Amino acid sequence: MNATFPFSEYLVTAVFALAAGTTIAGALIAVMTTRIIRSVGGLMITCLGLAGLYYFLHSPFLALMEILIYVGAVCITIVFGVMLSEPDEPAEPRRLTRTLRSAAAALVAVLVGLGLAYLSLQGPWPTAAAGAAPADGSVAAIGRALLTTYSLPFELISIVLLLAILGALVIARGGRHRAEPEAGPARRPAAVSNPGTTPQIEPAGADPVPELVTTDSR
Amino acid sequence: MNLLELHQQPGVYLVLAAFLMGAGIYGFLRRRTLIGMLISGEIIFAAASLNLMVMNRFFAPDPAVGQVFVLFIMGLAAAEVAIALSIIIAVYRNYRSIGSRELTGLKG
């Protein structure tokens, strides 16, 4: 960017500010909203901003992977989870308790964030290696490192992913037949907190049950 | 600190990672459903990944190690999300709710 394009430094700074602002705004959206689906959207925005930051950190491959894995896979999976459950938070009966809890959580978070920021700004980092490292974030270097130096973790993480697939299948299938549907309402003492959803659950739960429970002993 | 070289200062990225960490902790403490806590955990993962990338870019002699580490973090996060969502769906089938307050029963 040595003046081949007019105002290229300003453009670079503007794009960096855009990436950082996107990350901050997405994180704030993800943790401040009450609807969970908006929170998932905030997580997507955060990951887009993080991809921009990774690009500025000389690793375009990781920027691509961030978008591909987080926005394309993780957030979509969470959206499926949101669709399959009822994730909106029940209204807490006492407002004072909720405000106190939010204030306490904000206090802890601000303390941790400020402490980490202070430590990372005051830390005696070895700045000698700042310009020494060549900016080699190429895919070839990563692939060589993955297949030579880090081949054992590479294989281990493939086993972890395989086990995660199998475990997710087993866990999600295991609870399909509802053993005691009549114990459902009795087990729900907090149904007073969301009274609007209670009458819809019983017919919705009773309809798909017959073809699912046919294998049951009932 | 020159404002035009903001993207080459490690402090900016480190403060950003600290902010992400704080936001994730706030969401993790404030959310009362399991999916909300999962999303906040993902933001904490993102903070850790960003921190590792900054350390790799500015302070590490080997430029590939941080990227490999972040790739592993991404793989583990994907596996964790799959497992956590299947657990959440199983919990929702049993309890008809995924509020963290109502998960009180143990079996066994």
Interface residues (C-beta under 8 A of the other chain):
Chain A: E9 Y10 V12 T13 F16 A17 A20 T23 I24 A27 L28 A30 V31 I36 S39 V40 G42 L43 T46 C47 L50 L53 Y54 F56 L57 H58 S59 F61 L62 M65 E66 I69 Y70 A73 V74 T77 I78 F80 G81 V82 L84 S85 E86 P87 D88 E89 P90 E92 R101 S102 A104 A105 A106 V108 A109 V110 V112 G113 L114 L116 A117 S120 L121 W125 P126 T127 A129 A130 A132 A133 P134 A135 D136 G137 A141 I142 R144 A145 L146 Y150 P153 I157 V160 L161 L163 A164 I165 G167 A168 L169 I171 A172 G174 G175 R176 R178 G184 R187 R188 P189 A190 N194 I201 G205
Chain B: L3 L4 L6 H7 P10 G11 V12 Y13 L14 V15 L16 A17 A18 F19 L20 M21 G22 A23 G24 I25 Y26 G27 L29 R30 R31 R32 T33 L34 I35 G36 L38 I39 S40 E42 I43 A46 S49 L50 N51 M53 V54 N56 R57 F58 F59 A60 P61 D62 P63 A64 V65 Q67 V68 V70 L71 F72 M74 G75 L76 A77 A78 A79 E80 V81 A82 I83 L85 S86 I87 I88 I89 A90 Y92 R93 N94 Y95 R96 S97 I98 G99 R101 E102 G105
